[in-house]
Amino acid sequence: MRIAVPSEDERGLDSNVSPHFGRARFYTIVDVEGSEIRSVRVVQTPFEEHGPGDIPNFLRSLGVDMVLAYGMGVRARQFFSQMGIQVV
């Protein structure tokens, strides 16, 4: 399973979770198999500004299955739901 976490900086698992999903500049991408972390990488969002669906589509292009976030807007949740990506 590939999990995306909006992050405040490029420190990966040592980064704080960004309090606002849509304003995060970085996303920590964690590949998990069973109960083990297989890989961790940090990607920077390619958008200076973004429109509805841009970030969900970007994360989908990375093969993300799940997003862990403190909160996000209704539209982002709808996009993820339509893509079959779970939001926690």
Secondary structure, DSSP 8 states (H G I E B T S, - for coil): -EEEEEESSS-GGGS-B-SSGGG-SEEEEEEEETTEEEEEEEEE-S-SS--TTHHHHHHHHTT--EE--S---HHHHHHHHHHT-EE-
